Amino acid sequence: MKKIITYGTFDLFHYGHLRILQRAKSLGDYLIVAVSTDEFNALKGKKCTYPYSHRAQIVEAIKYVDEVIPEENWEQKERDIVENKVDIFVMGNDWKGKFDHLKTQCQVKYLSRTEDISTTEVKHHVKNESSIEIKK
């Protein structure tokens, strides 16, 4: 069985989140998603709309996801890979090169982001009461 792991905050879940989970799952058989805890997000300077428990439940409900674990710090990735016998580590290409040190543990893949959508953009549009233009 080929195991994949990815990490994210997954606040204001949107189509881009769904696509990266779908594409990550297509690389193997079992997808583990580490969702950033509220405490870890605070350390990163991020403020979420929804608490960890809600975000984790939303991600867990996605059909491509087999398991959700908490992401509590930057350093846990190597441990997660070893403990879960992960074959492929996946992140969006906005992180390209930042996790290359994990290549000694498993394969590292950076997937391209879905164009025209991000949580930051969604928050901006909600704040300004404007709609998001979506290309078909």
Sequence and secondary structure as in RCSB ss.txt:
>XXXX:A:sequence
MKKIITYGTFDLFHYGHLRILQRAKSLGDYLIVAVSTDEFNALKGKKCTYPYSHRAQIVEAIKYVDEVIPEENWE
QKERDIVENKVDIFVMGNDWKGKFDHLKTQCQVKYLSRTEDISTTEVKHHVKNESSIEIKK
>XXXX:A:secstr
  EEEEEE   S  HHHHHHHHHHHTTSSEEEEEEE HHHHHHTT   SS HHHHHHHHHTSTT SEEEEE  TT
HHHHHHHHTT SEEEEEGGGTTTTGGGGGTSEEEEE   TT  HHHHHHHHHTT       
